[in-house]
Amino acid sequence: MEGIKINSNINLYYIPMTKMKTTTVGVYIHRQLCSAEVSKNAVLPYVMRRGCELCPDSEAMAQYLENLYGARMSANTMKLGDDHIIHFGFEAISDKYAPNGENLTSGIARLMMSVVFEPTAFTVETVELEKKNACERIMAEMNDKAVYAMRRCSEEMCKGDSFALSMLGTVDGVNATDASVLKEHYEKIITSSVIDIYVCGDTDINVMSGEIKKYTDRIAFRDATIPQAEMFEGNSCIKNITDKMDVTQGKLCMGFRTGIKGNENDYISLMVLSSIYGGGAHSKLFNNVREKLSLCYYASSSLVKNKGIMFVNAGIEFKNFKRAYDEILSQLEAIKNGAVSELEFNSSVKSIENDLESYKDNQRMMQVYYLGQKITGTDYDIDTLKERISKITLDDVTRTAKKIELDTVYFLTGKEEA
């Protein structure tokens, strides 16, 4: 990966992927996750993509992309630890496949810069429409009960910590944002945020760099840093939270403290541990809790790299709560005691290695991988990380497992259940 520092705030990274026939560009604007601006950030990128000086409305935007042989643009927000990221994505066919030899990278760069630094759609009509869409995204999350349970567990577990906030904001926060407030917020953050731009594909990165410098040389930026996540310290005793809704399947989410930062050596063994525990069809949760004991419809584990948190999510019958809860903990205890078969261990390591290798065929995943490395403060390329994973032993895993402690138990049950 090649890096070019455009100015104090903007960094350009090029990840060559020459076997791909497309070039993708990702713009990542870093903001501290906080209640004062999370709802504004959740609306902002969707308004920005609706019009800019180069393409003043959606129709002009669509025509511009069509002229680039069906190029695509997307916008959304992301949450990585305490970093709330405003993201724009662009995709076009690689320059060498352009029928008439056009420089499509240059065309994408001009649109990207205009969307990011010259948005013009802060009208009452557009902002109100995107506020409505933002509220619908919040409600859609509530309708996906597995996602909702995860968010509620995170919210209760990390109460008082910025990580408790949803990247989608709140309905009240969105509704409190009007066109003038949103425009003022944009003007405040666009020159006071770190902006990382990742380009994946086969292109001349100097063309992209030149276009970015043309737009930004005339802008005065204020020094900024990437938000640093604070490790979750945990609660003094295990929290037990139960919500009742009109659901037919219970959702159990258990939050654990790992005590391990994403840039520590033990995080590599924690990755292997999570794979053994609940990382797929090879895992203990899948094979024992789901298949052998039929205590859940699904069960998996996941890590929050920058917060020192591991979640277990399971869909269960209401009546199986206690048995599923006990067995999920029992499987973790087995790992702590080293009760991991050679097949379980090797399958878990191989699963991680295969996932990492698959990133090489997915330009967006390559962007997110290296973005995550930067936020965490590590600099492993994929092959280096695979090599480090291959050297993890069962002793490393059991030692790491002994650091893990249950913190919060969230259960979403039916209205008629106790």
Secondary structure, DSSP 8 states (H G I E B T S, - for coil): -EEEE-SSSEEEEEEE-TT-SEEEEEEEEEEE--TTTHHHHHHHHHHHTT-BSSS-SHHHHHHHHHHTTS-EEEEEEEEETTEEEEEEEEEEE-GGG-TT---HHHHHHHHHHHHHH-B----HHHHHHHHHHHHHHHHHHHHSHHHHHHHHHHHHHTTTSGGGS-TT--HHHHHT--HHHHHHHHHHHTTSS-EEEEEEESS-HHHHHHHHHHHHTTS----------------SS-EEEEEEES-SSEEEEEEEE----TTSTHHHHHHHHHHHHHSSTTSHIIIIIIIIT---SEEEEEEETTTTEEEEEEEE-GGGHHHHHHHHHHHHHHHHTT---HHHHHHHHHHHHHHHHHGGG-HHHHHHHHHHHHHHT----HHHHHHHHHT--HHHHHHHHTT-EEEEEEEEEETT--
